[in-house]
Amino acid sequence: MTDIKQADAMLRMAQRDLTALRGMQDATVFADEIFGFHVQQAVEKSLKAWMCALGLTYPFTHHINRLLVLLKDAGSDVEAFWGLDEFTVYAHQARYEEGHLEADAALDRETILQNTNNLLHHVDGVLTLLHK
């Protein structure tokens, strides 16, 4: 049995994180760790909304890869979203360990925002089909 109400709530929360990301385009104002955290949150909540929509129980985890594997094992096509797993590190380490993420290059915020938006759009489509 699906839990559309919970799925809708999770997706609304993910959309709020996505809205925050849109306002964080300026890297001189928002550090990569802050931007990355909201990417991780938007992705995690979207994947959990997707799981709810399919009637799956999601685990208490921030690991994007684990959520993607569970969706894949349930028969969902998650291929386009594997790259978002790199943001799992922003759930804990990047927020609490200064200097933990010494990247060679700054985050490509425009591309990341588009990839995150694509996931939310996909999950919204899944929910739309179930609302019919």
C-alpha positions in Angstrom: 0.0 0.0 0.0 1.3 3.4 -0.9 1.4 6.3 1.5 0.6 9.3 -0.8 0.0 11.7 2.1 3.5 11.0 3.5 5.1 11.1 0.0 3.5 14.5 -0.7 4.7 15.9 2.6 8.3 14.6 2.0 8.3 16.1 -1.5 7.1 19.4 -0.2 10.0 19.5 2.3 12.4 18.6 -0.6 11.0 21.4 -2.6 11.7 23.9 0.2 15.3 22.7 0.2 15.4 23.2 -3.6 14.1 26.7 -3.2 16.8 27.4 -0.7 19.4 26.1 -3.2 18.1 28.5 -5.8 18.9 31.4 -3.4 22.4 30.0 -2.7 24.0 30.4 -6.1 26.5 33.0 -4.8 29.5 31.0 -3.5 30.9 34.1 -1.8 27.9 34.2 0.4 27.1 30.5 0.9 29.9 28.0 1.5 29.9 24.8 -0.5 29.2 22.9 2.8 26.0 24.8 3.3 24.9 24.4 -0.4 25.9 20.7 -0.4 23.9 20.1 2.8 20.7 21.4 1.2 21.4 19.3 -1.9 21.7 16.3 0.3 18.5 17.1 2.1 16.5 17.7 -1.0 17.8 14.4 -2.5 17.2 12.4 0.6 13.7 13.7 1.1 12.8 13.2 -2.6 14.0 9.6 -2.5 12.1 8.9 0.7 9.0 10.5 -0.9 9.5 8.1 -3.9 9.7 5.2 -1.5 6.5 6.2 0.3 4.7 6.5 -3.0 5.7 2.9 -3.8 4.6 1.6 -0.4 8.2 1.1 0.8 9.3 1.8 4.3 12.4 4.0 4.2 15.2 3.5 6.7 16.4 6.2 9.1 19.5 7.1 7.1 21.1 10.0 5.3 22.9 7.7 2.8 21.7 8.5 -0.6 23.3 5.4 -2.1 21.4 3.1 0.3 18.1 4.8 -0.6 18.8 4.4 -4.3 19.7 0.7 -3.9 16.4 0.1 -2.1 14.5 1.8 -4.9 16.4 -0.1 -7.5 15.8 -3.4 -5.7 12.1 -2.5 -5.8 12.2 -2.2 -9.6 12.6 1.6 -10.0 14.8 3.1 -12.6 17.3 5.2 -10.6 20.1 5.2 -13.2 19.9 8.9 -13.8 20.3 9.8 -10.1 23.4 7.8 -9.0 25.6 10.9 -9.3 23.7 12.5 -6.5 25.2 10.0 -4.0 28.3 12.2 -3.8 26.3 14.6 -1.5 25.9 12.0 1.3 29.1 13.4 2.8 27.3 16.7 3.4 24.8 15.1 5.7 27.3 14.9 8.6 31.0 15.2 7.9 31.0 18.4 5.9 28.8 20.2 8.5 30.7 19.1 11.6 34.3 18.7 10.5 35.9 22.0 9.4 38.0 21.6 6.3 36.8 18.0 5.8 35.9 18.8 2.1 38.9 20.4 0.6 37.8 20.1 -3.0 40.0 20.8 -6.0 37.2 22.9 -7.5 34.2 24.7 -6.3 30.8 23.0 -6.7 29.2 23.5 -10.1 26.0 24.9 -8.5 24.1 25.4 -11.7 24.6 21.7 -12.8 23.9 20.4 -9.3 20.7 22.5 -9.0 19.6 21.1 -12.4 20.3 17.5 -11.4 18.5 17.9 -8.1 15.6 19.6 -9.8 15.4 16.6 -12.3 15.0 14.2 -9.3 12.3 16.2 -7.7 10.5 16.5 -11.1 10.7 12.7 -11.6 9.3 12.0 -8.1 6.6 14.5 -8.6 5.7 12.7 -11.8 5.5 9.4 -9.9 3.2 11.0 -7.3 1.0 12.5 -10.1 0.5 9.1 -11.6 -0.6 7.7 -8.3 -3.0 10.6 -7.6 -5.0 9.6 -10.7 
